[in-house]
Amino acid sequence: MAKPNYQFEKRQREQQKKQKKAEKAQRKALPAQTEPSATDFPVQAPAAE
């Protein structure tokens, strides 16, 4: 019976964690960029003179 390759399994887990962390950081950065643009130009009624 073959021995399990623990180093390979550990490396796979670490790569998955790293990828998940990068995706989470990207999702956090994306709303931060889109949110201010929506509030930059608030809709206001024209001033009546």
PyMOL Python script that loads the backbone (N, CA, C, O; Angstrom):
from pymol import cmd

cmd.read_pdbstr("""\
ATOM      1  N   MET A   1       0.844  -1.187   0.000  1.00  0.00           N
ATOM      2  CA  MET A   1       0.000   0.000   0.000  1.00  0.00           C
ATOM      3  C   MET A   1       0.883   1.241   0.000  1.00  0.00           C
ATOM      4  O   MET A   1       1.894   1.283   0.701  1.00  0.00           O
ATOM      5  N   ALA A   2       0.515   2.236  -0.769  1.00  0.00           N
ATOM      6  CA  ALA A   2       1.311   3.456  -0.902  1.00  0.00           C
ATOM      7  C   ALA A   2       1.114   4.348   0.318  1.00  0.00           C
ATOM      8  O   ALA A   2       0.043   4.392   0.924  1.00  0.00           O
ATOM      9  N   LYS A   3       2.182   5.052   0.652  1.00  0.00           N
ATOM     10  CA  LYS A   3       2.109   5.997   1.773  1.00  0.00           C
ATOM     11  C   LYS A   3       1.431   7.284   1.309  1.00  0.00           C
ATOM     12  O   LYS A   3       1.634   7.712   0.172  1.00  0.00           O
ATOM     13  N   PRO A   4       0.637   7.899   2.162  1.00  0.00           N
ATOM     14  CA  PRO A   4       0.043   9.186   1.784  1.00  0.00           C
ATOM     15  C   PRO A   4       1.109  10.274   1.709  1.00  0.00           C
ATOM     16  O   PRO A   4       2.039  10.304   2.514  1.00  0.00           O
ATOM     17  N   ASN A   5       0.962  11.162   0.737  1.00  0.00           N
ATOM     18  CA  ASN A   5       1.915  12.248   0.555  1.00  0.00           C
ATOM     19  C   ASN A   5       1.363  13.480   1.276  1.00  0.00           C
ATOM     20  O   ASN A   5       0.617  14.270   0.695  1.00  0.00           O
ATOM     21  N   TYR A   6       1.736  13.631   2.537  1.00  0.00           N
ATOM     22  CA  TYR A   6       1.199  14.707   3.358  1.00  0.00           C
ATOM     23  C   TYR A   6       1.659  16.080   2.892  1.00  0.00           C
ATOM     24  O   TYR A   6       0.923  17.058   3.020  1.00  0.00           O
ATOM     25  N   GLN A   7       2.861  16.160   2.356  1.00  0.00           N
ATOM     26  CA  GLN A   7       3.356  17.449   1.879  1.00  0.00           C
ATOM     27  C   GLN A   7       2.515  17.955   0.713  1.00  0.00           C
ATOM     28  O   GLN A   7       2.213  19.145   0.631  1.00  0.00           O
ATOM     29  N   PHE A   8       2.142  17.058  -0.179  1.00  0.00           N
ATOM     30  CA  PHE A   8       1.302  17.438  -1.317  1.00  0.00           C
ATOM     31  C   PHE A   8      -0.056  17.930  -0.822  1.00  0.00           C
ATOM     32  O   PHE A   8      -0.553  18.958  -1.283  1.00  0.00           O
ATOM     33  N   GLU A   9      -0.654  17.196   0.116  1.00  0.00           N
ATOM     34  CA  GLU A   9      -1.958  17.583   0.653  1.00  0.00           C
ATOM     35  C   GLU A   9      -1.886  18.935   1.350  1.00  0.00           C
ATOM     36  O   GLU A   9      -2.781  19.768   1.202  1.00  0.00           O
ATOM     37  N   LYS A  10      -0.822  19.146   2.106  1.00  0.00           N
ATOM     38  CA  LYS A  10      -0.656  20.420   2.809  1.00  0.00           C
ATOM     39  C   LYS A  10      -0.506  21.563   1.814  1.00  0.00           C
ATOM     40  O   LYS A  10      -1.096  22.628   1.991  1.00  0.00           O
ATOM     41  N   ARG A  11       0.284  21.342   0.768  1.00  0.00           N
ATOM     42  CA  ARG A  11       0.488  22.373  -0.250  1.00  0.00           C
ATOM     43  C   ARG A  11      -0.830  22.705  -0.949  1.00  0.00           C
ATOM     44  O   ARG A  11      -1.099  23.869  -1.245  1.00  0.00           O
ATOM     45  N   GLN A  12      -1.649  21.691  -1.211  1.00  0.00           N
ATOM     46  CA  GLN A  12      -2.946  21.915  -1.846  1.00  0.00           C
ATOM     47  C   GLN A  12      -3.848  22.758  -0.942  1.00  0.00           C
ATOM     48  O   GLN A  12      -4.516  23.678  -1.413  1.00  0.00           O
ATOM     49  N   ARG A  13      -3.867  22.443   0.356  1.00  0.00           N
ATOM     50  CA  ARG A  13      -4.679  23.211   1.305  1.00  0.00           C
ATOM     51  C   ARG A  13      -4.207  24.656   1.375  1.00  0.00           C
ATOM     52  O   ARG A  13      -5.021  25.579   1.397  1.00  0.00           O
ATOM     53  N   GLU A  14      -2.901  24.851   1.409  1.00  0.00           N
ATOM     54  CA  GLU A  14      -2.347  26.212   1.477  1.00  0.00           C
ATOM     55  C   GLU A  14      -2.692  27.003   0.225  1.00  0.00           C
ATOM     56  O   GLU A  14      -3.010  28.188   0.313  1.00  0.00           O
ATOM     57  N   GLN A  15      -2.633  26.367  -0.938  1.00  0.00           N
ATOM     58  CA  GLN A  15      -2.976  27.053  -2.176  1.00  0.00           C
ATOM     59  C   GLN A  15      -4.452  27.431  -2.204  1.00  0.00           C
ATOM     60  O   GLN A  15      -4.810  28.510  -2.678  1.00  0.00           O
ATOM     61  N   GLN A  16      -5.306  26.550  -1.701  1.00  0.00           N
ATOM     62  CA  GLN A  16      -6.734  26.857  -1.646  1.00  0.00           C
ATOM     63  C   GLN A  16      -6.998  28.030  -0.709  1.00  0.00           C
ATOM     64  O   GLN A  16      -7.796  28.914  -1.022  1.00  0.00           O
ATOM     65  N   LYS A  17      -6.326  28.037   0.441  1.00  0.00           N
ATOM     66  CA  LYS A  17      -6.487  29.146   1.386  1.00  0.00           C
ATOM     67  C   LYS A  17      -6.034  30.455   0.767  1.00  0.00           C
ATOM     68  O   LYS A  17      -6.698  31.483   0.902  1.00  0.00           O
ATOM     69  N   LYS A  18      -4.891  30.407   0.082  1.00  0.00           N
ATOM     70  CA  LYS A  18      -4.353  31.608  -0.545  1.00  0.00           C
ATOM     71  C   LYS A  18      -5.298  32.135  -1.619  1.00  0.00           C
ATOM     72  O   LYS A  18      -5.516  33.343  -1.712  1.00  0.00           O
ATOM     73  N   GLN A  19      -5.858  31.242  -2.429  1.00  0.00           N
ATOM     74  CA  GLN A  19      -6.783  31.639  -3.480  1.00  0.00           C
ATOM     75  C   GLN A  19      -8.058  32.216  -2.877  1.00  0.00           C
ATOM     76  O   GLN A  19      -8.568  33.229  -3.357  1.00  0.00           O
ATOM     77  N   LYS A  20      -8.571  31.589  -1.841  1.00  0.00           N
ATOM     78  CA  LYS A  20      -9.793  32.064  -1.202  1.00  0.00           C
ATOM     79  C   LYS A  20      -9.577  33.441  -0.584  1.00  0.00           C
ATOM     80  O   LYS A  20     -10.449  34.305  -0.660  1.00  0.00           O
ATOM     81  N   LYS A  21      -8.409  33.640   0.029  1.00  0.00           N
ATOM     82  CA  LYS A  21      -8.077  34.930   0.636  1.00  0.00           C
ATOM     83  C   LYS A  21      -7.977  36.019  -0.434  1.00  0.00           C
ATOM     84  O   LYS A  21      -8.437  37.142  -0.227  1.00  0.00           O
ATOM     85  N   ALA A  22      -7.374  35.682  -1.576  1.00  0.00           N
ATOM     86  CA  ALA A  22      -7.246  36.648  -2.670  1.00  0.00           C
ATOM     87  C   ALA A  22      -8.618  37.015  -3.230  1.00  0.00           C
ATOM     88  O   ALA A  22      -8.876  38.182  -3.526  1.00  0.00           O
ATOM     89  N   GLU A  23      -9.499  36.024  -3.377  1.00  0.00           N
ATOM     90  CA  GLU A  23     -10.848  36.297  -3.876  1.00  0.00           C
ATOM     91  C   GLU A  23     -11.613  37.187  -2.901  1.00  0.00           C
ATOM     92  O   GLU A  23     -12.339  38.091  -3.314  1.00  0.00           O
ATOM     93  N   LYS A  24     -11.447  36.931  -1.620  1.00  0.00           N
ATOM     94  CA  LYS A  24     -12.131  37.735  -0.612  1.00  0.00           C
ATOM     95  C   LYS A  24     -11.625  39.172  -0.641  1.00  0.00           C
ATOM     96  O   LYS A  24     -12.415  40.111  -0.544  1.00  0.00           O
ATOM     97  N   ALA A  25     -10.327  39.346  -0.774  1.00  0.00           N
ATOM     98  CA  ALA A  25      -9.751  40.690  -0.850  1.00  0.00           C
ATOM     99  C   ALA A  25     -10.244  41.419  -2.098  1.00  0.00           C
ATOM    100  O   ALA A  25     -10.496  42.623  -2.065  1.00  0.00           O
ATOM    101  N   GLN A  26     -10.379  40.680  -3.191  1.00  0.00           N
ATOM    102  CA  GLN A  26     -10.863  41.285  -4.433  1.00  0.00           C
ATOM    103  C   GLN A  26     -12.319  41.716  -4.286  1.00  0.00           C
ATOM    104  O   GLN A  26     -12.702  42.792  -4.746  1.00  0.00           O
ATOM    105  N   ARG A  27     -13.133  40.871  -3.639  1.00  0.00           N
ATOM    106  CA  ARG A  27     -14.539  41.229  -3.424  1.00  0.00           C
ATOM    107  C   ARG A  27     -14.664  42.439  -2.504  1.00  0.00           C
ATOM    108  O   ARG A  27     -15.547  43.275  -2.695  1.00  0.00           O
ATOM    109  N   LYS A  28     -13.788  42.536  -1.510  1.00  0.00           N
ATOM    110  CA  LYS A  28     -13.822  43.679  -0.595  1.00  0.00           C
ATOM    111  C   LYS A  28     -13.412  44.959  -1.321  1.00  0.00           C
ATOM    112  O   LYS A  28     -13.975  46.023  -1.064  1.00  0.00           O
ATOM    113  N   ALA A  29     -12.451  44.864  -2.211  1.00  0.00           N
ATOM    114  CA  ALA A  29     -11.952  46.038  -2.928  1.00  0.00           C
ATOM    115  C   ALA A  29     -12.948  46.503  -3.979  1.00  0.00           C
ATOM    116  O   ALA A  29     -13.075  47.703  -4.218  1.00  0.00           O
ATOM    117  N   LEU A  30     -13.648  45.585  -4.602  1.00  0.00           N
ATOM    118  CA  LEU A  30     -14.582  45.937  -5.670  1.00  0.00           C
ATOM    119  C   LEU A  30     -15.730  46.817  -5.181  1.00  0.00           C
ATOM    120  O   LEU A  30     -15.967  47.855  -5.800  1.00  0.00           O
ATOM    121  N   PRO A  31     -16.454  46.484  -4.128  1.00  0.00           N
ATOM    122  CA  PRO A  31     -17.529  47.373  -3.660  1.00  0.00           C
ATOM    123  C   PRO A  31     -17.007  48.728  -3.192  1.00  0.00           C
ATOM    124  O   PRO A  31     -17.701  49.734  -3.340  1.00  0.00           O
ATOM    125  N   ALA A  32     -15.830  48.776  -2.646  1.00  0.00           N
ATOM    126  CA  ALA A  32     -15.255  50.042  -2.198  1.00  0.00           C
ATOM    127  C   ALA A  32     -15.032  50.976  -3.379  1.00  0.00           C
ATOM    128  O   ALA A  32     -15.137  52.194  -3.232  1.00  0.00           O
ATOM    129  N   GLN A  33     -14.727  50.426  -4.543  1.00  0.00           N
ATOM    130  CA  GLN A  33     -14.503  51.244  -5.728  1.00  0.00           C
ATOM    131  C   GLN A  33     -15.823  51.694  -6.345  1.00  0.00           C
ATOM    132  O   GLN A  33     -15.909  52.817  -6.840  1.00  0.00           O
ATOM    133  N   THR A  34     -16.842  50.858  -6.330  1.00  0.00           N
ATOM    134  CA  THR A  34     -18.099  51.194  -6.986  1.00  0.00           C
ATOM    135  C   THR A  34     -19.000  52.044  -6.095  1.00  0.00           C
ATOM    136  O   THR A  34     -19.815  52.813  -6.605  1.00  0.00           O
ATOM    137  N   GLU A  35     -18.870  51.924  -4.798  1.00  0.00           N
ATOM    138  CA  GLU A  35     -19.751  52.653  -3.885  1.00  0.00           C
ATOM    139  C   GLU A  35     -19.617  54.175  -3.983  1.00  0.00           C
ATOM    140  O   GLU A  35     -20.642  54.847  -4.098  1.00  0.00           O
ATOM    141  N   PRO A  36     -18.420  54.753  -3.945  1.00  0.00           N
ATOM    142  CA  PRO A  36     -18.316  56.216  -4.021  1.00  0.00           C
ATOM    143  C   PRO A  36     -18.821  56.785  -5.338  1.00  0.00           C
ATOM    144  O   PRO A  36     -19.354  57.895  -5.354  1.00  0.00           O
ATOM    145  N   SER A  37     -18.673  56.069  -6.431  1.00  0.00           N
ATOM    146  CA  SER A  37     -19.113  56.596  -7.720  1.00  0.00           C
ATOM    147  C   SER A  37     -20.625  56.785  -7.749  1.00  0.00           C
ATOM    148  O   SER A  37     -21.120  57.687  -8.424  1.00  0.00           O
ATOM    149  N   ALA A  38     -21.354  55.960  -7.037  1.00  0.00           N
ATOM    150  CA  ALA A  38     -22.811  56.087  -6.998  1.00  0.00           C
ATOM    151  C   ALA A  38     -23.222  57.304  -6.175  1.00  0.00           C
ATOM    152  O   ALA A  38     -24.278  57.884  -6.430  1.00  0.00           O
ATOM    153  N   THR A  39     -22.425  57.698  -5.207  1.00  0.00           N
ATOM    154  CA  THR A  39     -22.781  58.824  -4.342  1.00  0.00           C
ATOM    155  C   THR A  39     -22.120  60.126  -4.779  1.00  0.00           C
ATOM    156  O   THR A  39     -22.374  61.170  -4.178  1.00  0.00           O
ATOM    157  N   ASP A  40     -21.291  60.090  -5.794  1.00  0.00           N
ATOM    158  CA  ASP A  40     -20.623  61.304  -6.260  1.00  0.00           C
ATOM    159  C   ASP A  40     -21.609  62.296  -6.859  1.00  0.00           C
ATOM    160  O   ASP A  40     -21.439  63.507  -6.719  1.00  0.00           O
ATOM    161  N   PHE A  41     -22.640  61.785  -7.526  1.00  0.00           N
ATOM    162  CA  PHE A  41     -23.597  62.648  -8.208  1.00  0.00           C
ATOM    163  C   PHE A  41     -25.003  62.390  -7.685  1.00  0.00           C
ATOM    164  O   PHE A  41     -25.788  61.695  -8.330  1.00  0.00           O
ATOM    165  N   PRO A  42     -25.324  62.946  -6.521  1.00  0.00           N
ATOM    166  CA  PRO A  42     -26.674  62.739  -5.996  1.00  0.00           C
ATOM    167  C   PRO A  42     -27.708  63.480  -6.844  1.00  0.00           C
ATOM    168  O   PRO A  42     -27.446  64.570  -7.352  1.00  0.00           O
ATOM    169  N   VAL A  43     -28.849  62.890  -6.983  1.00  0.00           N
ATOM    170  CA  VAL A  43     -29.912  63.489  -7.788  1.00  0.00           C
ATOM    171  C   VAL A  43     -30.595  64.556  -6.947  1.00  0.00           C
ATOM    172  O   VAL A  43     -31.094  64.270  -5.859  1.00  0.00           O
ATOM    173  N   GLN A  44     -30.617  65.792  -7.455  1.00  0.00           N
ATOM    174  CA  GLN A  44     -31.247  66.891  -6.745  1.00  0.00           C
ATOM    175  C   GLN A  44     -32.206  67.599  -7.693  1.00  0.00           C
ATOM    176  O   GLN A  44     -31.993  67.645  -8.904  1.00  0.00           O
ATOM    177  N   ALA A  45     -33.260  68.145  -7.114  1.00  0.00           N
ATOM    178  CA  ALA A  45     -34.228  68.893  -7.913  1.00  0.00           C
ATOM    179  C   ALA A  45     -33.594  70.230  -8.273  1.00  0.00           C
ATOM    180  O   ALA A  45     -32.860  70.794  -7.461  1.00  0.00           O
ATOM    181  N   PRO A  46     -33.857  70.751  -9.470  1.00  0.00           N
ATOM    182  CA  PRO A  46     -33.288  72.066  -9.854  1.00  0.00           C
ATOM    183  C   PRO A  46     -33.847  73.163  -8.957  1.00  0.00           C
ATOM    184  O   PRO A  46     -35.005  73.119  -8.544  1.00  0.00           O
ATOM    185  N   ALA A  47     -33.020  74.126  -8.672  1.00  0.00           N
ATOM    186  CA  ALA A  47     -33.417  75.229  -7.801  1.00  0.00           C
ATOM    187  C   ALA A  47     -34.406  76.136  -8.527  1.00  0.00           C
ATOM    188  O   ALA A  47     -34.166  76.556  -9.659  1.00  0.00           O
ATOM    189  N   ALA A  48     -35.506  76.428  -7.867  1.00  0.00           N
ATOM    190  CA  ALA A  48     -36.529  77.293  -8.457  1.00  0.00           C
ATOM    191  C   ALA A  48     -36.195  78.736  -8.092  1.00  0.00           C
ATOM    192  O   ALA A  48     -35.955  79.060  -6.929  1.00  0.00           O
ATOM    193  N   GLU A  49     -36.187  79.576  -9.091  1.00  0.00           N
ATOM    194  CA  GLU A  49     -35.851  80.981  -8.823  1.00  0.00           C
ATOM    195  C   GLU A  49     -37.018  81.884  -9.033  1.00  0.00           C
ATOM    196  O   GLU A  49     -36.903  83.096  -8.850  1.00  0.00           O
TER     197      GLU A  49
END
""", "prot")
cmd.dss("prot")
cmd.show_as("cartoon", "prot")
cmd.util.cbc("prot")
cmd.orient("prot")
